[in-house]
Amino acid sequence: MYKVVKAFVAAAALLSGSAFGADAQVTFQLNWMAGGPNAGFAAAVAEGYYKEAGLDVTLVQGNGSGNTAQLVANGRAQLAYADAVAVMQLVAKGAPMKLVATIYQSNPNAVMSLKKANIKSIGDLKGKKVGVPSGSSQTTMLPLLLKSNNLKESDINMIDMPVASMVPALLQGQVDAVLGSIDAYQIQAESQGAQLDVYRFADYGVPTVSTSIFASNDYLKSNPEIVKKFVAASLKGWSFALDHPDQAIKDLKKVFPEVNEKLATAELAAITPLFCSGGAKYIGKAEDALWAKSQELLSEVKLLPAGQDPKSYYTSEYLPPASAMRACK
């Protein structure tokens, strides 16, 4: 029987297995509602990888990386999944937690335009109308993208608009391009028949670490072997999802019956390039150079404080040995 907690907030208690060898109880707080971006964890549940590791894992749906990061910072969850930037911001302010495995090796942010707009590079945005979602990470990081491509903010006509208006505005020709993410806006537009040119921030000078497994320092100190087993089984689940996406979506549906399989399938296909981007050598492990680059870029737009040691955010000690990890090709 699959154990699912649908509440946004849940206590993430861990019970060490009994003397009779019961599986260790682990509650894992997700960053968002269940979908393709969580398929690897659901596969690890349904395919029995957590069970094989001696873990009884409950997946808890979330309502945003910022909220999930705050749950761990406040001690209301111990082991969780969220965008690395949200976690790093709290760590920089003193929150006692660490990132232990990175699933998206770069952010899913992208510039999207209709093919008929004939925008063939970031440089072609000069003089164009670009829809930017109010208060989003894409908008915050846009100056970095422009700088990396020899553009100034004055070179483009930025049109601030509500998130719900982004895709309709693009499809109706009200803007020439929009800022969005490959796991959301791109899917929405293509589901309506749009043919897009998509330019990911990570490919155009703004590679930053993204969604990652993290935990409170107290939890890591008290349960090092459980964390290692959980990370290894989770990475096995993600490897399965990459090799068998159709079955992984079925597993997702088993664990979360309310999931829209068509949407989840599109989401999983969209995020696949992120697992081995950013110079990654192994799925699940962001390289030190990427962490350093992320600190440099994010501090430039004041998302992180300047001078912070990148190694204060993460540790690799809970990852499997390289020989047991899936190499990026």
ABEGO torsion letter per residue (X at the ends): XBBBBABABBBBBBBBBBAAGBBBBBBBBBABBBBAAAAAAAAAAAAGAAAAAGBBBBBBBBAEAAAAAAAAAAGABABBBBBAAAAAAAAAAGBBBBBABBABABBABBBBBBAAAGBABAAAABGBBBBBBBGBAAAAAAAAAAAAAGBBAAABBBBBBBAAAAAAAAAAGABABBBBBAABAAAAAAAAGBBBBBBBAAAAGBBBBBBBBBBBAAAAAAAAAAAAAAAAAAAAAAAAAAABAAAAAAAAAAABAABBAAAAAAAAAAAAAAAABGGBABBGBBBAAAAAAAAAAAAAAGABBBGBBAAAABBAAABBBAAABBBBX
